[in-house]
Amino acid sequence: MRLSLEELELRAFDPPHLGMPGWACQAGRREDEGRFVEIFVAVREGRIVDAGFLTNIPGHGLVCASVYCDQVLDKTVEEALALREQDIMALFPLPMQEDAALRDIVSLCVDAGVSSIGACLPQP
């Protein structure tokens, strides 16, 4: 299911998942050229029960991080770790999928998310 331009605009001004979850969570952060995305996940019994983010990237950064958090919410740790950049990009309208700057931001979000979710895996 692709997001509409209206949905994306709403996320840019009032992004769901902005901030840290209200309970214990793992965090992953990625930075590039002064920009950052930090993804937080709260995991209970192997499933992501809450997700949040912080970023200093306006507009597309807020939208991408919010969409990423939507996609990992209620998934198992393994399912969430399987999400890739192309899975998130596929949710955007077709013309936006060609935007290299958007793809870079999605990549930051996914990398930050993998870092936070990967910390939830049991250590051998």
PyMOL commands that set and color helices and strands:
alter all, ss='L'
color gray80, all
select helices_A, chain A and resi 5-13+60-72+77-81+85-89+94-98+100-118
alter helices_A, ss='H'
color red, helices_A
select strands_A, chain A and resi 26-32+35-44+47-55
alter strands_A, ss='S'
color yellow, strands_A
deselect
rebuild
show_as cartoon
